[in-house]
């Protein structure tokens, strides 16, 4: 594994790899993982490197290309709640901040920056809802076909939805004429526009997945409000979400752990889901919900109190069954016995105060709070 990483590092430093070559680490020569019931941890092999290392390699490649144009201080990359896409030799980028409802389209192109910015604004406003058509790790253009992902989440200067190229171009012209800003950088000047999303942009994205969530809920016996709460926590309903751990999509599924478990234990098929498979919203929600079902009926089946099981499966979705049990004892059987001796409120307190991982403590609280919101709708 060390040898493989050294090869990747050397390739990146020499700028001799293409993004496709680096990305091949995800899907080339797959190996079969251990099924440890852990969605975000464990030894996740991908060919010669694990999934997290493959993601780091891909992000490192992106970083090399972007920093050539923007400098070290201005490097920005996609995340769970943030969409970032580069264009035009990595000189131009679109950034959607889903938590704050803002869209920034910027360029450091010094030749015809306004024309460059106009094209990038159009591509961002009209990008398709299918994440598999958007390569976040290269500067490839986006094919503008199908229903735009941002339809209903952004209004133009006349408060109209933006669905067609002529309206997107008209709005881009308006923004450049009236809202263009500049920012001095070490390597030149950045030109950018800022676009406000509508106040209910989160709800607009929720509606896009209502039928998928309803179908997954019925199929796997997981409540709709819990699925909604997990999606909101994991990605703010951002289907382009990625993480450093190599998780993809709305429910942030890692192929080699949760994805592999679902394929083996639920789908009865060999192998693991690919990145493109998990970027498909229907596949992603199906896989994430199926994994909740596995946690509920298999890994945590011995938890007797249904409320305690509910808390445990939410926590395990984030940190694995092992993380949940280690909160109570280093021995799994003793941990299960101790967990079953607690009242639900005591189990909740332990998981939000004593869990080995700080992120997992906060995760359970966030999901439960969001679940209450969706139950009240």
N, C-alpha and C positions, 0 to 999 in steps of 0.2 A: 504493500500500500504506500509506503514512504517513497519508493522508487517512482510509482505512478504520479504522486503529488509533485515530486521534483521535476518530472517531465512536463507536467502542466505548468508549473511555475516558470520553468525555463522558456517554455513556449510563449507564455504571456509576456515575460520580460523582453523577449525578442520580438514581440508583436507578430509572431509567425503563425499564429492559429487564427482561423476564422471563427465566428460565433457558432457556425454550424458544427465545426470540429469539436469545440468545447462542449456544446450542447449534446453531442453524441454520447457523452458520458452518462446521460440519463437513460438512454434507450438502447445502447449497444451492448450486446452480450449479457443479457440480464441473468442474474443469479437468484436463487430462491432463498428468501429470508427466514429467520427464526420468527415464529409467531408468539410474541411475548405480551400481546395485549396492550402495547404502548403506542399511542398515536404520535407522540413527539419525542421519542427517545429510543435508546437501544442501539445496537450495532446494525446499521442499515446499509447493506452492501449494494453498490451499483457498479457492476463490472469490477474494476480494480479499485474504486474509491466509493466511500459511502455517500448517501444522498446529500447530507449537509455539506460535505467537502466538494461534491460536484456543483452544488449551488454556489458555494464560495468561489469556485474556479470560474464559473460563468459570470458572476458579479465582478470578479477581479478583471476578467477580460473587458467587460463593459466599462469598468473604472479606468482602465488604461486608455481606452478610446476617448472617453468623455473628458478626462483630465487634460488630454492633449489640446482640447478646444476651449475648455472652460477654466482650467486650473484646478488645483487640489481643493480649494475652499468652496467651490461651487458645484462639486459632484453631488448629484441627487439620484436616488434609485428607487424603484418600485418597492412597495411593502404591502402589508396586510390591509391598511386603510388608505393607501396612497397609490395612485396610478402615475407612472412616469414613463414616457415613451420618447425616444430620440429619433430625429430625422436628419437628412441632409448632411451626411458625414459627421454626425453627432454634434453639429453646430446649433441645432434647433431642438427644443423639447416642449412637450406638453406635460403639465403636472396638474392632477386633480386631487385636491385635498378633500376626501369624503367626510371627514369628521367636521370640518369647518365650512363645507359648501362653497369652495373656491376653486376656480380653474385659472391656471397661469400658463400662457403660451409665450415662450421666450426664444430669442436667437442671439448668437454672438457672430453671425455671418456679417462681414463688413461690406460685402458687395450685395447691393439690392436687398437690404435687410427687410424692408417693408413688403416686398413681393414674397420673400421667403416666409415671413411671418404670416402673411395672408393665406398661403397654401397650408401651413401648419394649423392655422385656426380652422380652416375648412375640414381638414382631415380629422381633427379632434372632434368637432361638432357632429360629424357624419360617420364616425367610426362605427362599425357594426357591433351588434350586441353579442356576437359569437367571438369569445376571446381567442379561439384557435386561429383566427385570421389576423391577430395582432401580435407581432413578435416584439416583446418587451426588451429583448436582449440584443437587438441589432438596430440599425438605422433604416431598416426597410420601410417603404411606404405602406400605408394601410389601404387595402382594397375597399372602396366605398360602395358597398352593396348591402341590400337588406335594410331592415329597420334600424335606425341609429340607436346606439345604446343610450345616448343622452337625451333622446326624445322625451319631452315633458319635464326634464330636469333643468333645462335652460330655456330662457325666452330671449327673443331678439329685441331690438330697440323699439319695436312696435308691440311688444308683449305677445309675440306669436311664437308657436312651436317651430323648431328648425328641423325640417325633414328632408328638404330638397337642396341640391347644390346651389341653385340661384339664390335661395334665401340665406344659406350659410355664407356665400360669397358677399352678399349685400351686408350682412352683419359684420363680417370681417372688415370690409371697407369702412363701416361706421366706427368700429373699434380702433382701427389704425388712425383714422382721422381725428377721433375725439378722445381716445383713451390710451394713446401710446405713451409709454414711459421709457426712460433710459436709466441705466445703472452702470457707473464706471467699474470695470474689473481690471485686474492686474494685466490681463492680456487683451484689453480693448474695451469695447462698450457692449453691454447687453441691451437689447430692445425687447420690451414685453408689454403684454396687455393682461389685465386681470378681469375675469368674468365671474359674476355672482351667480350661483345656482339658486333655483327657486327655494322658498322656505321649507317646502315639504319634499325636497329631493330624496330624502331617505325613504319616505313612504312610496314615492314613485318607483323606486327600485324594488321595494318589497312587493308591489303589485305584480311585477314582472315574473315573480317566482311562486305566486300563490298556488297555481295549479300543480306545479311540481312538488311543492311542500305538502299539499293535501294528499297527493298520490303516495308519496313516501310515508307519510304518517299512517295512512290506511294499510299500506303493505307491511310495515314493520312494527306497528303497535306503539309508536312513539308520538306523543302529543304534538300537535302543530305548534303550540306556543313554545314548546321546548326547542323545536327545530328552528323556529324564527329567532329565538333568543341566542342560540349557538351561532347562527349565521351573523347576527348583528354583532355579537362579541368578537367573532373571528375576523370579520372582513367589512363590517358596515355595508353589507350587500354589494361588495365590490367583486365581481366575477373574475377580475384580473389579478386578484390578490396573490402575492407570493411571500415567502418568508425565508430567512437565512437557513432555516432547518430543512428547506426543500419541500415545504407544504404548498399546495396549490388550491386556488379557487375559493368559492364562497364559504365552505366549511373547513378549509385549510387541511386537506387530507394529504398525508405523506404516503407516497406509493408503496414503499417497502415495508410499512408497518400496518397501519389501518387498511390501506388499499389491498395489501396482500392477504390480510385476514378476511376481508370481505370476499375477495375472489375465491379463496379456499373454502371458507366456512359457510358462506351464503350463496355465492354464485356457482359453486362446484366447478370452477374452471382453473386451469393452471396459470402461472405467471402473475404479473402485477399490472395494475392500470398504468398507462403511459401518462406523460404530462398533458398531452392534448386531450386524452380521455377525461382527465380530471378538470381541465379548464372548461369543459362542456358543463353548463349549469345543471342540466338534468342528471348527468352522470355523477357530478360532484355531490349534489344533495342526496341522491340515491345512496352513494357510497358512505357519506357521513352519517346518514340516518341508519343505514344497515350496521355501521360500526357501533352506534349507540345501542342498537338491538343486541349485538354481540356482548357488549358490556353488561347489559341488563339480564340477559338470559344465559350467559355462559361464564364470563370472567367474574361476575359479581352475583351469581345466582344464589350463593349461600348467605347473602345478606338478608336477614329475615324481615326487618321492618321496611315497608315500601318507601316511606319517606327517607329513611337513612340510605336505602339503595339509590333513591333518586339523587341525593346529594353526592353519593359515592361515584355514580356513573358520570355525573357532570364533571367532577374533579378528575376522574380517570380519563375522560375525553381529552383533557389538556395534558396530563402528566403521566398517564398510564396506570394500570391497576397496581403495579408495584409501588408507585408513589403514594397511592391512597393507603395501601396496607402498611407501608413503612411509617406512616404517621402514628400508628398504634403499636407496632412491634416489628423487630427485624425478622422474626419468624412469621411466615405467611399464615400458618394455621393459628398461631397464638394471636396474631393481629386480627384475624377474622372473628375469633372467639371474643376478643375484647370489644371489637366493633359491635357485635351483636348484644353485648351487655349494656350498651349505651342507649340513652334516649335520643331521638332525632336531633334535639337542640344541642345535646352534648357532642354528638358526632359532627354537627355543623361547626360548633365552636372549635373542635380539634382540627378539622380540615381547613378552617380559615385562620387559625392561629399557630398550629403546630406542624402543618405540612412542611416537608423538607424544602420545597420550592416556594419562594415568595410569589412568583407569578401564579402558581396554582391556588394559593390562598385567595388572591384577588379574583381569580377567574370564577370560582364558584359563586362568589358574591355578585359579580357582574351578571352572570347568566341568570341567576335567580331574580335579580332586580328587573332585568329585561323580560323575563318570563312573566312576571306580574303585570308588566305593561301590556304585553300581548294578550294576556288573559282578560284584561279589562276592555279590550276592543270589541 
